[in-house]
């Protein structure tokens, strides 16, 4: 009878771990978007840096202004990636803590709540940084050759 109870506890632990695993999947998807955006920012900065070597003085000052803008965007994306990664690590700790609690027969609900809230706060902060980066990117949109 004891092993049946242990299996039931483990099954219950797996059921409890499903929600954090879904959150972990969402964080992974957001990380993919963020790293893609960072890569595009870096590629644009390298192209600007390369092109500025052959540009006129006016072109160089324009490139420098755009490079500063790209640097600001990169800082927002870097912060969002850092916070998303921290969230993923904390959610992994939530999952491990769930299983450790079941395996040891201990009530670790207080620690799990603190970890889960911390992870969500990190994710919320990452999304705010992402929104700030998007706002910064769209604020500098210029269309047409005459707009500088």
C-alpha positions as CSV (number, residue, x, y, z in Angstrom):
1,X,0.0,0.0,0.0
2,X,2.9,2.4,0.7
3,X,4.2,2.2,-2.9
4,X,0.7,3.0,-4.3
5,X,0.6,6.2,-2.2
6,X,4.1,7.1,-3.4
7,X,3.1,6.7,-7.0
8,X,0.0,8.8,-6.4
9,X,2.1,11.5,-4.8
10,X,4.5,11.5,-7.8
11,X,1.5,11.7,-10.2
12,X,0.1,14.6,-8.2
13,X,3.5,16.3,-8.3
14,X,3.7,15.9,-12.1
15,X,0.2,17.4,-12.4
16,X,1.3,20.4,-10.3
17,X,4.4,20.9,-12.5
18,X,2.3,21.2,-15.7
19,X,1.5,24.9,-15.3
20,X,5.1,26.0,-14.6
21,X,6.2,23.9,-17.6
22,X,3.7,25.8,-19.9
23,X,5.1,29.1,-18.5
24,X,8.6,27.8,-19.3
25,X,7.5,27.2,-22.9
26,X,6.2,30.7,-23.2
27,X,9.4,32.1,-21.8
28,X,11.4,30.1,-24.3
29,X,9.3,31.5,-27.2
30,X,9.8,35.0,-25.9
31,X,13.6,34.4,-25.6
32,X,13.7,33.3,-29.2
33,X,12.0,36.5,-30.3
34,X,14.3,38.6,-28.1
35,X,17.5,37.0,-29.4
36,X,16.3,37.4,-33.0
37,X,15.7,41.1,-32.4
38,X,19.1,41.5,-30.8
39,X,20.7,39.8,-33.7
40,X,19.0,42.2,-36.1
41,X,20.2,45.2,-34.0
42,X,23.8,43.9,-34.0
43,X,23.7,43.3,-37.8
44,X,22.3,46.8,-38.5
45,X,25.0,48.3,-36.2
46,X,27.8,46.4,-38.0
47,X,26.5,47.5,-41.4
48,X,26.2,51.2,-40.2
49,X,29.7,51.0,-38.8
50,X,31.1,49.6,-42.0
51,X,29.3,52.1,-44.2
52,X,30.2,55.1,-42.1
53,X,33.9,54.6,-43.1
54,X,33.1,55.6,-46.7
55,X,30.3,58.2,-45.8
56,X,30.5,61.9,-46.0
57,X,30.7,63.9,-42.8
58,X,26.9,64.3,-42.8
59,X,26.5,60.6,-43.4
60,X,28.8,59.8,-40.5
61,X,27.0,62.0,-38.1
62,X,23.7,60.4,-39.1
63,X,25.3,56.9,-38.7
64,X,26.6,57.9,-35.3
65,X,23.1,59.0,-34.2
66,X,21.6,55.8,-35.4
67,X,24.3,53.8,-33.7
68,X,23.5,55.5,-30.4
69,X,19.9,54.7,-30.9
70,X,20.7,51.0,-31.7
71,X,22.8,50.9,-28.6
72,X,19.8,52.0,-26.5
73,X,17.6,49.4,-28.1
74,X,20.3,46.7,-27.5
75,X,20.4,47.6,-23.8
76,X,16.6,47.1,-23.5
77,X,16.8,43.8,-25.3
78,X,19.7,42.7,-23.2
79,X,17.8,43.5,-20.0
80,X,14.8,41.6,-21.4
81,X,16.9,38.5,-22.2
82,X,18.6,38.6,-18.8
83,X,15.2,38.8,-17.0
84,X,13.6,36.2,-19.2
85,X,16.5,33.8,-18.5
86,X,16.3,34.5,-14.8
87,X,12.5,33.8,-15.0
88,X,13.2,30.5,-16.8
89,X,15.8,29.5,-14.2
90,X,13.4,30.4,-11.3
91,X,10.6,28.4,-12.9
92,X,12.9,25.4,-13.2
93,X,13.6,25.8,-9.5
94,X,9.8,25.8,-8.9
95,X,9.5,22.5,-10.7
96,X,12.4,21.0,-8.9
97,X,11.0,22.2,-5.5
98,X,7.7,20.7,-6.3
99,X,9.3,17.3,-6.9
100,X,11.6,17.6,-3.9
101,X,8.6,18.4,-1.7
102,X,6.8,15.3,-3.0
103,X,9.9,13.1,-2.7
104,X,10.7,14.2,0.8
105,X,7.0,14.4,1.9
106,X,7.5,18.0,3.0
107,X,5.3,21.0,2.6
108,X,7.4,23.5,0.6
109,X,4.4,25.5,-0.6
110,X,5.8,28.8,1.0
111,X,9.0,28.5,-1.0
112,X,7.2,27.5,-4.1
113,X,4.9,30.5,-3.9
114,X,7.9,32.9,-3.4
115,X,9.8,31.4,-6.3
116,X,6.8,31.4,-8.6
117,X,6.0,35.1,-7.8
118,X,9.6,36.0,-8.3
119,X,9.7,34.3,-11.6
120,X,6.5,36.0,-12.7
121,X,7.9,39.4,-11.6
122,X,11.1,38.7,-13.7
123,X,8.9,37.8,-16.7
124,X,6.8,40.9,-16.3
125,X,9.9,43.1,-16.1
126,X,11.3,41.4,-19.2
127,X,8.1,42.1,-21.1
128,X,8.2,45.8,-20.0
129,X,11.8,46.0,-21.3
130,X,10.6,44.4,-24.5
131,X,7.8,47.0,-24.8
132,X,10.3,49.8,-24.2
133,X,12.6,48.5,-26.9
134,X,9.7,48.3,-29.3
135,X,8.6,51.9,-28.4
136,X,12.2,53.1,-28.9
137,X,12.4,51.4,-32.3
138,X,9.1,52.7,-33.5
139,X,9.7,56.2,-32.2
140,X,12.7,56.6,-34.6
141,X,10.9,55.4,-37.7
142,X,11.6,57.6,-40.7
143,X,10.1,57.0,-44.1
144,X,11.4,58.5,-47.3
145,X,14.8,59.8,-48.2
146,X,14.1,63.4,-47.1
147,X,13.4,62.6,-43.4
148,X,16.4,63.0,-41.1
